[in-house]
Amino acid sequence: MGKKVGRPSGRKKTSKIEILLEPVTKEKFMEYLREEGKCASTEIGYWIRDYIREYETSLDNRFDGGK
């Protein structure tokens, strides 16, 4: 069975982020996502959550001396 796309069960859509891209960049991005069977908002959401997790981990490492 393939990977589910979209928000996890129980999660509500509460706000949005808009970005501006050059048309060529957007078309390539969307084309590659289609080839992989992915949704742009889902993938960007994953990237944002990963960024937050990495950022918070680096903060924790700074405050505990990198232990």
HTML snippet that shows the backbone in 3Dmol.js (N, CA, C, O; Angstrom):
<script src="https://3Dmol.org/build/3Dmol-min.js"></script>
<div id="view" style="width:600px;height:400px;position:relative"></div>
<script>
const pdb = `
ATOM      1  N   MET A   1       0.853  -1.179   0.000  1.00  0.00           N
ATOM      2  CA  MET A   1       0.000   0.000   0.000  1.00  0.00           C
ATOM      3  C   MET A   1       0.894   1.236   0.000  1.00  0.00           C
ATOM      4  O   MET A   1       1.906   1.270   0.701  1.00  0.00           O
ATOM      5  N   GLY A   2       0.528   2.253  -0.783  1.00  0.00           N
ATOM      6  CA  GLY A   2       1.318   3.473  -0.918  1.00  0.00           C
ATOM      7  C   GLY A   2       1.178   4.403   0.266  1.00  0.00           C
ATOM      8  O   GLY A   2       0.339   4.214   1.146  1.00  0.00           O
ATOM      9  N   LYS A   3       2.022   5.408   0.258  1.00  0.00           N
ATOM     10  CA  LYS A   3       2.030   6.417   1.315  1.00  0.00           C
ATOM     11  C   LYS A   3       0.769   7.268   1.220  1.00  0.00           C
ATOM     12  O   LYS A   3       0.386   7.695   0.131  1.00  0.00           O
ATOM     13  N   LYS A   4       0.124   7.514   2.359  1.00  0.00           N
ATOM     14  CA  LYS A   4      -1.057   8.365   2.376  1.00  0.00           C
ATOM     15  C   LYS A   4      -0.641   9.812   2.183  1.00  0.00           C
ATOM     16  O   LYS A   4       0.408  10.236   2.669  1.00  0.00           O
ATOM     17  N   VAL A   5      -1.458  10.559   1.481  1.00  0.00           N
ATOM     18  CA  VAL A   5      -1.177  11.964   1.218  1.00  0.00           C
ATOM     19  C   VAL A   5      -2.159  12.816   2.004  1.00  0.00           C
ATOM     20  O   VAL A   5      -3.338  12.482   2.125  1.00  0.00           O
ATOM     21  N   GLY A   6      -1.658  13.914   2.532  1.00  0.00           N
ATOM     22  CA  GLY A   6      -2.539  14.843   3.229  1.00  0.00           C
ATOM     23  C   GLY A   6      -2.264  14.898   4.713  1.00  0.00           C
ATOM     24  O   GLY A   6      -1.314  14.301   5.219  1.00  0.00           O
ATOM     25  N   ARG A   7      -3.124  15.632   5.397  1.00  0.00           N
ATOM     26  CA  ARG A   7      -2.986  15.797   6.845  1.00  0.00           C
ATOM     27  C   ARG A   7      -3.281  14.488   7.555  1.00  0.00           C
ATOM     28  O   ARG A   7      -4.136  13.718   7.119  1.00  0.00           O
ATOM     29  N   PRO A   8      -2.570  14.233   8.656  1.00  0.00           N
ATOM     30  CA  PRO A   8      -2.903  13.057   9.467  1.00  0.00           C
ATOM     31  C   PRO A   8      -4.313  13.189  10.033  1.00  0.00           C
ATOM     32  O   PRO A   8      -4.812  14.299  10.219  1.00  0.00           O
ATOM     33  N   SER A   9      -4.938  12.077  10.300  1.00  0.00           N
ATOM     34  CA  SER A   9      -6.283  12.059  10.870  1.00  0.00           C
ATOM     35  C   SER A   9      -6.332  12.891  12.149  1.00  0.00           C
ATOM     36  O   SER A   9      -5.455  12.779  13.005  1.00  0.00           O
ATOM     37  N   GLY A  10      -7.347  13.711  12.270  1.00  0.00           N
ATOM     38  CA  GLY A  10      -7.511  14.535  13.456  1.00  0.00           C
ATOM     39  C   GLY A  10      -6.851  15.896  13.377  1.00  0.00           C
ATOM     40  O   GLY A  10      -7.102  16.753  14.225  1.00  0.00           O
ATOM     41  N   ARG A  11      -6.023  16.109  12.392  1.00  0.00           N
ATOM     42  CA  ARG A  11      -5.354  17.406  12.245  1.00  0.00           C
ATOM     43  C   ARG A  11      -6.239  18.337  11.430  1.00  0.00           C
ATOM     44  O   ARG A  11      -6.818  17.930  10.423  1.00  0.00           O
ATOM     45  N   LYS A  12      -6.342  19.582  11.865  1.00  0.00           N
ATOM     46  CA  LYS A  12      -7.160  20.557  11.154  1.00  0.00           C
ATOM     47  C   LYS A  12      -6.284  21.550  10.411  1.00  0.00           C
ATOM     48  O   LYS A  12      -5.229  21.953  10.901  1.00  0.00           O
ATOM     49  N   LYS A  13      -6.725  21.936   9.240  1.00  0.00           N
ATOM     50  CA  LYS A  13      -6.038  22.981   8.485  1.00  0.00           C
ATOM     51  C   LYS A  13      -6.414  24.309   9.130  1.00  0.00           C
ATOM     52  O   LYS A  13      -7.591  24.658   9.208  1.00  0.00           O
ATOM     53  N   THR A  14      -5.408  25.046   9.590  1.00  0.00           N
ATOM     54  CA  THR A  14      -5.725  26.263  10.324  1.00  0.00           C
ATOM     55  C   THR A  14      -5.223  27.531   9.654  1.00  0.00           C
ATOM     56  O   THR A  14      -5.797  28.600   9.861  1.00  0.00           O
ATOM     57  N   SER A  15      -4.170  27.437   8.858  1.00  0.00           N
ATOM     58  CA  SER A  15      -3.662  28.634   8.196  1.00  0.00           C
ATOM     59  C   SER A  15      -2.835  28.226   6.995  1.00  0.00           C
ATOM     60  O   SER A  15      -2.601  27.041   6.757  1.00  0.00           O
ATOM     61  N   LYS A  16      -2.396  29.218   6.242  1.00  0.00           N
ATOM     62  CA  LYS A  16      -1.600  28.897   5.063  1.00  0.00           C
ATOM     63  C   LYS A  16      -0.425  29.850   4.949  1.00  0.00           C
ATOM     64  O   LYS A  16      -0.422  30.953   5.496  1.00  0.00           O
ATOM     65  N   ILE A  17       0.567  29.382   4.220  1.00  0.00           N
ATOM     66  CA  ILE A  17       1.743  30.180   3.890  1.00  0.00           C
ATOM     67  C   ILE A  17       1.751  30.304   2.371  1.00  0.00           C
ATOM     68  O   ILE A  17       1.591  29.312   1.659  1.00  0.00           O
ATOM     69  N   GLU A  18       1.934  31.504   1.890  1.00  0.00           N
ATOM     70  CA  GLU A  18       2.026  31.707   0.448  1.00  0.00           C
ATOM     71  C   GLU A  18       3.465  32.023   0.090  1.00  0.00           C
ATOM     72  O   GLU A  18       4.147  32.761   0.801  1.00  0.00           O
ATOM     73  N   ILE A  19       3.920  31.459  -1.018  1.00  0.00           N
ATOM     74  CA  ILE A  19       5.266  31.748  -1.500  1.00  0.00           C
ATOM     75  C   ILE A  19       5.188  32.194  -2.949  1.00  0.00           C
ATOM     76  O   ILE A  19       4.265  31.829  -3.677  1.00  0.00           O
ATOM     77  N   LEU A  20       6.150  32.971  -3.348  1.00  0.00           N
ATOM     78  CA  LEU A  20       6.223  33.424  -4.736  1.00  0.00           C
ATOM     79  C   LEU A  20       7.397  32.739  -5.410  1.00  0.00           C
ATOM     80  O   LEU A  20       8.516  32.766  -4.899  1.00  0.00           O
ATOM     81  N   LEU A  21       7.144  32.130  -6.548  1.00  0.00           N
ATOM     82  CA  LEU A  21       8.177  31.457  -7.331  1.00  0.00           C
ATOM     83  C   LEU A  21       8.100  31.939  -8.764  1.00  0.00           C
ATOM     84  O   LEU A  21       7.037  32.320  -9.255  1.00  0.00           O
ATOM     85  N   GLU A  22       9.243  31.916  -9.421  1.00  0.00           N
ATOM     86  CA  GLU A  22       9.222  32.193 -10.855  1.00  0.00           C
ATOM     87  C   GLU A  22       8.447  31.069 -11.527  1.00  0.00           C
ATOM     88  O   GLU A  22       8.517  29.926 -11.076  1.00  0.00           O
ATOM     89  N   PRO A  23       7.715  31.362 -12.587  1.00  0.00           N
ATOM     90  CA  PRO A  23       6.903  30.342 -13.248  1.00  0.00           C
ATOM     91  C   PRO A  23       7.689  29.088 -13.651  1.00  0.00           C
ATOM     92  O   PRO A  23       7.186  27.973 -13.515  1.00  0.00           O
ATOM     93  N   VAL A  24       8.906  29.264 -14.140  1.00  0.00           N
ATOM     94  CA  VAL A  24       9.713  28.106 -14.559  1.00  0.00           C
ATOM     95  C   VAL A  24      10.030  27.219 -13.350  1.00  0.00           C
ATOM     96  O   VAL A  24       9.956  25.994 -13.437  1.00  0.00           O
ATOM     97  N   THR A  25      10.378  27.837 -12.238  1.00  0.00           N
ATOM     98  CA  THR A  25      10.690  27.086 -11.020  1.00  0.00           C
ATOM     99  C   THR A  25       9.466  26.327 -10.536  1.00  0.00           C
ATOM    100  O   THR A  25       9.562  25.154 -10.174  1.00  0.00           O
ATOM    101  N   LYS A  26       8.316  26.991 -10.529  1.00  0.00           N
ATOM    102  CA  LYS A  26       7.086  26.345 -10.087  1.00  0.00           C
ATOM    103  C   LYS A  26       6.738  25.162 -10.982  1.00  0.00           C
ATOM    104  O   LYS A  26       6.381  24.094 -10.485  1.00  0.00           O
ATOM    105  N   GLU A  27       6.838  25.342 -12.285  1.00  0.00           N
ATOM    106  CA  GLU A  27       6.496  24.263 -13.210  1.00  0.00           C
ATOM    107  C   GLU A  27       7.390  23.048 -13.014  1.00  0.00           C
ATOM    108  O   GLU A  27       6.902  21.918 -12.998  1.00  0.00           O
ATOM    109  N   LYS A  28       8.693  23.265 -12.865  1.00  0.00           N
ATOM    110  CA  LYS A  28       9.614  22.141 -12.641  1.00  0.00           C
ATOM    111  C   LYS A  28       9.276  21.440 -11.332  1.00  0.00           C
ATOM    112  O   LYS A  28       9.214  20.212 -11.281  1.00  0.00           O
ATOM    113  N   PHE A  29       9.057  22.222 -10.266  1.00  0.00           N
ATOM    114  CA  PHE A  29       8.718  21.658  -8.961  1.00  0.00           C
ATOM    115  C   PHE A  29       7.459  20.801  -9.062  1.00  0.00           C
ATOM    116  O   PHE A  29       7.438  19.662  -8.596  1.00  0.00           O
ATOM    117  N   MET A  30       6.415  21.349  -9.671  1.00  0.00           N
ATOM    118  CA  MET A  30       5.150  20.624  -9.788  1.00  0.00           C
ATOM    119  C   MET A  30       5.299  19.382 -10.660  1.00  0.00           C
ATOM    120  O   MET A  30       4.715  18.339 -10.364  1.00  0.00           O
ATOM    121  N   GLU A  31       6.076  19.490 -11.727  1.00  0.00           N
ATOM    122  CA  GLU A  31       6.305  18.345 -12.608  1.00  0.00           C
ATOM    123  C   GLU A  31       6.978  17.200 -11.848  1.00  0.00           C
ATOM    124  O   GLU A  31       6.557  16.048 -11.947  1.00  0.00           O
ATOM    125  N   TYR A  32       8.025  17.531 -11.089  1.00  0.00           N
ATOM    126  CA  TYR A  32       8.746  16.504 -10.338  1.00  0.00           C
ATOM    127  C   TYR A  32       7.867  15.876  -9.273  1.00  0.00           C
ATOM    128  O   TYR A  32       7.928  14.666  -9.054  1.00  0.00           O
ATOM    129  N   LEU A  33       7.049  16.682  -8.609  1.00  0.00           N
ATOM    130  CA  LEU A  33       6.134  16.134  -7.611  1.00  0.00           C
ATOM    131  C   LEU A  33       5.121  15.192  -8.257  1.00  0.00           C
ATOM    132  O   LEU A  33       4.825  14.129  -7.712  1.00  0.00           O
ATOM    133  N   ARG A  34       4.591  15.581  -9.417  1.00  0.00           N
ATOM    134  CA  ARG A  34       3.631  14.711 -10.122  1.00  0.00           C
ATOM    135  C   ARG A  34       4.280  13.381 -10.467  1.00  0.00           C
ATOM    136  O   ARG A  34       3.669  12.325 -10.302  1.00  0.00           O
ATOM    137  N   GLU A  35       5.525  13.433 -10.949  1.00  0.00           N
ATOM    138  CA  GLU A  35       6.243  12.195 -11.301  1.00  0.00           C
ATOM    139  C   GLU A  35       6.378  11.277 -10.095  1.00  0.00           C
ATOM    140  O   GLU A  35       6.358  10.054 -10.240  1.00  0.00           O
ATOM    141  N   GLU A  36       6.513  11.856  -8.907  1.00  0.00           N
ATOM    142  CA  GLU A  36       6.670  11.077  -7.685  1.00  0.00           C
ATOM    143  C   GLU A  36       5.331  10.784  -7.005  1.00  0.00           C
ATOM    144  O   GLU A  36       5.289  10.097  -5.985  1.00  0.00           O
ATOM    145  N   GLY A  37       4.241  11.304  -7.571  1.00  0.00           N
ATOM    146  CA  GLY A  37       2.923  11.081  -6.991  1.00  0.00           C
ATOM    147  C   GLY A  37       2.722  11.818  -5.675  1.00  0.00           C
ATOM    148  O   GLY A  37       2.005  11.346  -4.793  1.00  0.00           O
ATOM    149  N   LYS A  38       3.358  12.978  -5.548  1.00  0.00           N
ATOM    150  CA  LYS A  38       3.289  13.746  -4.305  1.00  0.00           C
ATOM    151  C   LYS A  38       2.495  15.017  -4.498  1.00  0.00           C
ATOM    152  O   LYS A  38       2.275  15.470  -5.621  1.00  0.00           O
ATOM    153  N   CYS A  39       2.064  15.591  -3.371  1.00  0.00           N
ATOM    154  CA  CYS A  39       1.301  16.834  -3.341  1.00  0.00           C
ATOM    155  C   CYS A  39       2.203  17.937  -2.781  1.00  0.00           C
ATOM    156  O   CYS A  39       2.871  17.729  -1.768  1.00  0.00           O
ATOM    157  N   ALA A  40       2.231  19.098  -3.423  1.00  0.00           N
ATOM    158  CA  ALA A  40       3.123  20.189  -3.025  1.00  0.00           C
ATOM    159  C   ALA A  40       2.904  20.610  -1.576  1.00  0.00           C
ATOM    160  O   ALA A  40       3.867  20.725  -0.818  1.00  0.00           O
ATOM    161  N   SER A  41       1.664  20.841  -1.180  1.00  0.00           N
ATOM    162  CA  SER A  41       1.431  21.336   0.179  1.00  0.00           C
ATOM    163  C   SER A  41       1.846  20.305   1.222  1.00  0.00           C
ATOM    164  O   SER A  41       2.351  20.667   2.284  1.00  0.00           O
ATOM    165  N   THR A  42       1.638  19.029   0.929  1.00  0.00           N
ATOM    166  CA  THR A  42       2.035  17.974   1.860  1.00  0.00           C
ATOM    167  C   THR A  42       3.547  17.935   2.001  1.00  0.00           C
ATOM    168  O   THR A  42       4.066  17.881   3.116  1.00  0.00           O
ATOM    169  N   GLU A  43       4.259  17.962   0.880  1.00  0.00           N
ATOM    170  CA  GLU A  43       5.726  17.920   0.915  1.00  0.00           C
ATOM    171  C   GLU A  43       6.303  19.140   1.623  1.00  0.00           C
ATOM    172  O   GLU A  43       7.215  19.012   2.440  1.00  0.00           O
ATOM    173  N   ILE A  44       5.779  20.311   1.315  1.00  0.00           N
ATOM    174  CA  ILE A  44       6.268  21.529   1.965  1.00  0.00           C
ATOM    175  C   ILE A  44       5.985  21.466   3.464  1.00  0.00           C
ATOM    176  O   ILE A  44       6.810  21.891   4.273  1.00  0.00           O
ATOM    177  N   GLY A  45       4.824  20.936   3.830  1.00  0.00           N
ATOM    178  CA  GLY A  45       4.506  20.755   5.248  1.00  0.00           C
ATOM    179  C   GLY A  45       5.511  19.848   5.936  1.00  0.00           C
ATOM    180  O   GLY A  45       5.929  20.128   7.060  1.00  0.00           O
ATOM    181  N   TYR A  46       5.912  18.743   5.265  1.00  0.00           N
ATOM    182  CA  TYR A  46       6.937  17.854   5.822  1.00  0.00           C
ATOM    183  C   TYR A  46       8.244  18.613   6.018  1.00  0.00           C
ATOM    184  O   TYR A  46       8.886  18.493   7.061  1.00  0.00           O
ATOM    185  N   TRP A  47       8.640  19.400   5.007  1.00  0.00           N
ATOM    186  CA  TRP A  47       9.902  20.154   5.080  1.00  0.00           C
ATOM    187  C   TRP A  47       9.884  21.143   6.243  1.00  0.00           C
ATOM    188  O   TRP A  47      10.874  21.295   6.958  1.00  0.00           O
ATOM    189  N   ILE A  48       8.753  21.808   6.420  1.00  0.00           N
ATOM    190  CA  ILE A  48       8.641  22.785   7.511  1.00  0.00           C
ATOM    191  C   ILE A  48       8.740  22.081   8.860  1.00  0.00           C
ATOM    192  O   ILE A  48       9.451  22.548   9.750  1.00  0.00           O
ATOM    193  N   ARG A  49       8.029  20.955   9.023  1.00  0.00           N
ATOM    194  CA  ARG A  49       8.102  20.219  10.288  1.00  0.00           C
ATOM    195  C   ARG A  49       9.511  19.696  10.544  1.00  0.00           C
ATOM    196  O   ARG A  49       9.981  19.729  11.681  1.00  0.00           O
ATOM    197  N   ASP A  50      10.194  19.213   9.501  1.00  0.00           N
ATOM    198  CA  ASP A  50      11.585  18.769   9.650  1.00  0.00           C
ATOM    199  C   ASP A  50      12.483  19.920  10.065  1.00  0.00           C
ATOM    200  O   ASP A  50      13.343  19.758  10.931  1.00  0.00           O
ATOM    201  N   TYR A  51      12.291  21.074   9.457  1.00  0.00           N
ATOM    202  CA  TYR A  51      13.079  22.260   9.797  1.00  0.00           C
ATOM    203  C   TYR A  51      12.890  22.622  11.273  1.00  0.00           C
ATOM    204  O   TYR A  51      13.861  22.886  11.982  1.00  0.00           O
ATOM    205  N   ILE A  52      11.651  22.633  11.724  1.00  0.00           N
ATOM    206  CA  ILE A  52      11.357  22.960  13.119  1.00  0.00           C
ATOM    207  C   ILE A  52      12.023  21.953  14.048  1.00  0.00           C
ATOM    208  O   ILE A  52      12.639  22.335  15.043  1.00  0.00           O
ATOM    209  N   ARG A  53      11.901  20.665  13.726  1.00  0.00           N
ATOM    210  CA  ARG A  53      12.494  19.614  14.554  1.00  0.00           C
ATOM    211  C   ARG A  53      14.016  19.774  14.625  1.00  0.00           C
ATOM    212  O   ARG A  53      14.601  19.674  15.704  1.00  0.00           O
ATOM    213  N   GLU A  54      14.660  20.022  13.475  1.00  0.00           N
ATOM    214  CA  GLU A  54      16.110  20.214  13.446  1.00  0.00           C
ATOM    215  C   GLU A  54      16.519  21.470  14.217  1.00  0.00           C
ATOM    216  O   GLU A  54      17.509  21.457  14.949  1.00  0.00           O
ATOM    217  N   TYR A  55      15.769  22.532  14.055  1.00  0.00           N
ATOM    218  CA  TYR A  55      16.065  23.782  14.756  1.00  0.00           C
ATOM    219  C   TYR A  55      15.983  23.580  16.267  1.00  0.00           C
ATOM    220  O   TYR A  55      16.873  23.990  17.012  1.00  0.00           O
ATOM    221  N   GLU A  56      14.902  22.942  16.702  1.00  0.00           N
ATOM    222  CA  GLU A  56      14.724  22.720  18.134  1.00  0.00           C
ATOM    223  C   GLU A  56      15.791  21.785  18.691  1.00  0.00           C
ATOM    224  O   GLU A  56      16.234  21.959  19.826  1.00  0.00           O
ATOM    225  N   THR A  57      16.208  20.798  17.903  1.00  0.00           N
ATOM    226  CA  THR A  57      17.285  19.906  18.327  1.00  0.00           C
ATOM    227  C   THR A  57      18.586  20.675  18.470  1.00  0.00           C
ATOM    228  O   THR A  57      19.335  20.461  19.423  1.00  0.00           O
ATOM    229  N   SER A  58      18.860  21.573  17.524  1.00  0.00           N
ATOM    230  CA  SER A  58      20.094  22.352  17.619  1.00  0.00           C
ATOM    231  C   SER A  58      20.047  23.303  18.823  1.00  0.00           C
ATOM    232  O   SER A  58      21.075  23.553  19.450  1.00  0.00           O
ATOM    233  N   LEU A  59      18.871  23.829  19.145  1.00  0.00           N
ATOM    234  CA  LEU A  59      18.730  24.662  20.345  1.00  0.00           C
ATOM    235  C   LEU A  59      19.001  23.855  21.594  1.00  0.00           C
ATOM    236  O   LEU A  59      19.710  24.307  22.493  1.00  0.00           O
ATOM    237  N   ASP A  60      18.437  22.660  21.651  1.00  0.00           N
ATOM    238  CA  ASP A  60      18.649  21.783  22.808  1.00  0.00           C
ATOM    239  C   ASP A  60      20.137  21.484  22.970  1.00  0.00           C
ATOM    240  O   ASP A  60      20.657  21.490  24.085  1.00  0.00           O
ATOM    241  N   ASN A  61      20.819  21.225  21.861  1.00  0.00           N
ATOM    242  CA  ASN A  61      22.246  20.912  21.913  1.00  0.00           C
ATOM    243  C   ASN A  61      23.064  22.100  22.395  1.00  0.00           C
ATOM    244  O   ASN A  61      24.060  21.916  23.095  1.00  0.00           O
ATOM    245  N   ARG A  62      22.667  23.304  22.037  1.00  0.00           N
ATOM    246  CA  ARG A  62      23.384  24.495  22.482  1.00  0.00           C
ATOM    247  C   ARG A  62      23.249  24.692  23.991  1.00  0.00           C
ATOM    248  O   ARG A  62      24.203  25.091  24.660  1.00  0.00           O
ATOM    249  N   PHE A  63      22.068  24.412  24.516  1.00  0.00           N
ATOM    250  CA  PHE A  63      21.818  24.673  25.921  1.00  0.00           C
ATOM    251  C   PHE A  63      22.266  23.550  26.853  1.00  0.00           C
ATOM    252  O   PHE A  63      22.418  23.765  28.056  1.00  0.00           O
ATOM    253  N   ASP A  64      22.476  22.353  26.303  1.00  0.00           N
ATOM    254  CA  ASP A  64      22.954  21.283  27.180  1.00  0.00           C
ATOM    255  C   ASP A  64      24.422  20.950  26.912  1.00  0.00           C
ATOM    256  O   ASP A  64      24.913  19.903  27.335  1.00  0.00           O
ATOM    257  N   GLY A  65      25.104  21.823  26.223  1.00  0.00           N
ATOM    258  CA  GLY A  65      26.536  21.638  25.981  1.00  0.00           C
ATOM    259  C   GLY A  65      26.833  20.605  24.915  1.00  0.00           C
ATOM    260  O   GLY A  65      27.955  20.105  24.835  1.00  0.00           O
ATOM    261  N   GLY A  66      25.828  20.271  24.080  1.00  0.00           N
ATOM    262  CA  GLY A  66      26.037  19.297  23.001  1.00  0.00           C
ATOM    263  C   GLY A  66      26.085  17.867  23.486  1.00  0.00           C
ATOM    264  O   GLY A  66      26.586  16.989  22.783  1.00  0.00           O
ATOM    265  N   LYS A  67      25.569  17.617  24.684  1.00  0.00           N
ATOM    266  CA  LYS A  67      25.602  16.250  25.253  1.00  0.00           C
ATOM    267  C   LYS A  67      24.548  15.381  24.635  1.00  0.00           C
ATOM    268  O   LYS A  67      24.430  14.208  24.990  1.00  0.00           O
TER     269      LYS A  67
END
`;
const viewer = $3Dmol.createViewer("view");
viewer.addModel(pdb, "pdb");
viewer.setStyle({}, {cartoon: {color: "spectrum"}});
viewer.zoomTo();
viewer.render();
</script>
